[in-house]
Amino acid sequence: MGDRNLEEEYRYELENRMRNLLWTVSGDYELEANLDVDSFHHYPSISLYDAVRQGAFARFFSTDEFGLYLVKKLYLGADEASLMLLAQLCVDQAACEKAAEERPGLRSLRRRAYADILERDFDRLAAHPLGRLKIAVLRNGIDGNYTTAKQITEQMEELFALRGATDTMEVIRQTDRFYNRLVDPAFETEHGGLETVLAVSAEDLRAFDWQDFLDEAALELEEETASIDPEQETPEGRGHAGRILVTEEAARKMYSYIELNFGSSYMDEREQERLNRRVCRGVHGDCRLYFTDGIIEHAVRENNTYVLACRTKDQNERFYS
């Protein structure tokens, strides 16, 4: 029983660490993702870099829009394993170099993760053309000077061009081109091109097992975006070199994250604001103070952090009381 509790606590700690990394890179403290916790024991760099990749893509692109494309492509009969491998390659190139420009230390993590992936998956990847493309990309990412066959080199150059992508649709188009050319050249003839894929309705998808790819709310994405005038787009939410824009919505999400992981404040909103105005001045003008008795006393709900805190408290009381 004790070993099982320790294992659960370790997993909670690990999930929190990876989730914090995901949120730090993405800037979205409510972002949900499928974290590769199971690989951490043997290949921690792979698990951590996977969290970085997901966070980076969410930082610069729309995960819902891209996830919706993947679901629609699968709905029309695409091979899941091949499509997801290509999607991962495209996401990696489109987002991670942008994140590394903001956080240079990510490049070192990426090299370690690439080396571990090669060690773990080389034989499996080498057995098929897409896998050999991934091997070439990984080796190039490790030493930056990997040479391979002309055809694979050209495919890599197409992938690397995504580093300049600024719009989710660019990533979608390249993923779709790769799939139709490298995996299923008959797909476009049998099922239609990208326009047909994107035209699959939300109603069609409701009968499809899409939960692993996107949030339920994203099924209405086309309806929501169709009503938005591109000319009215505001700069909030876009990345700008040299500055970080924090919208009211982002501020609310950060406050919600603090409440969720540290407990609700024992001060009312007016008291907090008054104290912040008095104390947070000068170089600390953008800071905020937060007072709480802790997550055990004032938990918002029983999440992983709360469960781990309670278990740690119980252990401390057993050992030190």
N, C-alpha and C positions, 0 to 999 in steps of 0.2 A: 504493500500500500504506500509506504514511504517513498520507494523508488518511483512509483507511478506519479505521485504528487510532484516530486522533483523534476520528472520529465515534463509534466504539464507546465510547471513554473518556467522551465527552460524555454519551452515553446512559446509561452506568453511573452517572455522577455525578448525572444528572437523576433516574434511578430511585431512587437512594439518598435524594436530597433529598425526593422525593415520598413515599417509603416512611417516612422519618423523620417527616414531617408527619402522615401517616396514623396512625402508631403513637403520636405525641405526643397527638393529639386523642383517639384511641380508648383509650389506656392499655393496649393489648394489643400486646405486642412480637412476637407470632407471627401477627398478623392478616395474611391474604393478601387481595389485592384486584386487580382489573383496573385498572391505572393508565393514564390517557390521556396517555402520553408524546408521542405524535405531534403533538398540538395545541400542545405547549408552545412551539415555535419561533415561531408566529404569535400565539398567544393563551395566554401563560403563566398568566394569572389563571384561565382556564377549567380548565386542567389541575390547578392547585394547589387550586382550590375543589372540584373533583371528588374529590380525595384527602381534603379536609376533610369533605365530605358523607358519604363512605363511612366515614371514621373516626368521625364524630359519631354516625351511626346505630348503629355497632357499640358505641359507648360507652354508649348509653342503651337500645338495643333488641337483639333477637336477629336477626342477619343470616341465620342458618340458617333460622329459623322463617319469616321473610319470603321468603327465597329459595325455600323449599320450597313456599310458597303460589303464587309466581309460576310455578314449574315445573308444578305441578298444574293451574293455570289454563290454561297453554299446552298441556298434555297434552290437555285437554278441548276445545281448538280456538280459544282466544283469539288475537287478532291480536297478534303479538309487539311490533311497533313502537308500537302504541297503548297496550298494557299497560305497556311499559317507560317511555313518556313519563309516564303517570299515576303509576307507581310512583316515578319520579324526583321528580315534583312533591310527592308525599305524603311521601317520605323527607326532602326538603329542609325542608318546613315542620315536620315532627315533630321533627327532630333538630338542625338547624343553629342555631336560636335558642337552644336549651338550651346548645349548645357556645359560642355567642357570649356568653352570660351569664358563662361561666367565662373566656373569652378574647375580650374586646371587640374586639380587632384584627381578628377574623374578619369583622366587619360590613363593614369597608372592603374586604377581599378579595372579599366577596360582591357588593358594589356594582360593583366593577370587572369581576368575572366576568359578572354580569348584563348589563352594558353591552356586553361583548365578544360574548356570545351573541346579543344583539339585532343587533349589527353583522354577525355571521357568518351567522345563520340566519333573519333577519326574513322574507325573501321566501318561504322554504320554510314557515315556521310560519304565515304569514298566509293560506296557501292552504287551511287546514282548521280546523274548530272547536276541536279540542284545541290546535292551535298558537296560535290566537288567545287561548285561556285562558292558555297559557304566556306569551305576549307581555304580557298584562295583569299576570300575577304578577311578571314581570321588571321591568316599568316601575314597578309599585308598590314593589318592593324597592329601586329606585334612588332614587325621590324620596318614597315613602311617601304620596303624595297623588294617585294616578292614578285618574281616573274613566273608566268604560266603560259598556257596555250593562248593563241591569238583570240579565239572565240570567247574564252573565259575572261580575258583581259578587257575585251570590248564590253562584256556584260558588267564587269566591275566598274568600268568608267561610267556606264549608265547609272549604276547604283550611286557612285560617288557624286554624280551630278545632283542628287537629291539633297546634298548638304546645303545647296542654295535655295531649297524649296521654302516658300513662305506661306503656302496655302495647303490645307488638307487635301484639296482636290488634286494637287500635283502628285502627292504621295499615292492617292487612290489610282490615278491614271497610270503611274509607273508600275504599281503592283499588278494592275489589270493587264497591262501590256506584257509584262514578264510571264504572267500565268498563261495567257493565250498563246504566247510564242514558245515558251519553254516546257510547259506542262501539257496543255491540251489545245493544239492548233485547230481542232474542229469545234471548240467551244463556241466561238463567235458564230459559226455557220449554224450550229444546232440550237443554240440558246439565245443568240443575240449579243451585240456589243455592249459597251459600258452604259450606253444610254438605256438599253433594255434592262440591264441589271439594276440601275438606279430607279427605274420606273416601277419595280416591284413594290406593291402597296403594303402599308402597315397591316392592313386586314389580312393579306396573304401570309404575313410573317407570324401572325398570332397563333397559327397552328403549327409553327415551326419551333424546334428546340434551340432558341437563340440566347438563352439566359447566360451562357458562358461567355458571350461576346460583348454584350452591352446592357446598359440599364434599361428597365422597362419604359421609363419616361422617354428614352430616345426613339421609341417607335413612332412618336409624333413629330420627329425632327423635321421632316419635309414640310408638314403643315405649318410649323412654327416659323421656319426660315423662309417659307414662301411668302409670308406676310410682312417680311422685313425689307425695307427699301435699302439697297446697298449704299445709296447716296447719303443715308442718314447714319451710317455706321460711325460710332464714336471711338476715340482712341483707347478707352478703358479696356483692359484685358489683353491688349497687344504688348509684346515685348518692345521696349525702347532702350537702345544702348545708353548706358550711363545713368539711368534712373529707373526706379521702381514705382509704378503707379498702384496705389491701394484704393480700390473702390469701397463704397459703403458695404457692398455685399461681401467683399473679401475680408473686411474688418469684422463683420458679423461672424463669418466662418472661423476666423482666428479666435474670436472670443468664445465661440461655441466649442472649439477644440480645447481651449484652456479649461473651460468649465468641465468638459467631459473627462479630461485627464488629470485635473488637479482639484476638482470639487468646486461647487458654486461659492461665490464670495459671500462673506457675512455682512458686507456693506451694501446698502442700497445704491442704485445707479447715481443718485444725486450726490451722495457722500463721496463715492469714488471719483466723480468728475471734479468736485471741489478740491479734493486732495491732489489729484493729478495736475490741476492748474497751478496749485501752490508749489508743488515739489518738482514737477517735470519741466524744467526751464533750461534755457541756454542750449548747450550741446545735447541735453537730454530732453529737448522739446518734443521729440517724436516718440519718447518712451511712455509707457503706462505702468502704473503700479497695480498689483492685484493681491488682495488679501483673502485668504481662505484658511479654514481649519483643516483642510486636506480632504482628499477624496473619500476617506473612510467615514468622516463625519458628515460631509455634505456631497455625497455622490449624486450625480445627475441620473445615472442608470448603471446597472451592473455590467460594465464592459470588462475587457481583459485587464486594463490597468487597475480597476477596482478589485477584481478577484485576486490579482497578484499582490496588491497592497495588503489585503486582508490576510492572505496566507503568510506574507512576510511578518506582519504584526503578530500573528499567532505563533510563528516560529520564534520570534524574538521574546515573546512572553514565556514560552516554554524553556528557552535556553537561559534567559537572563533574569527572570522573576525570582 
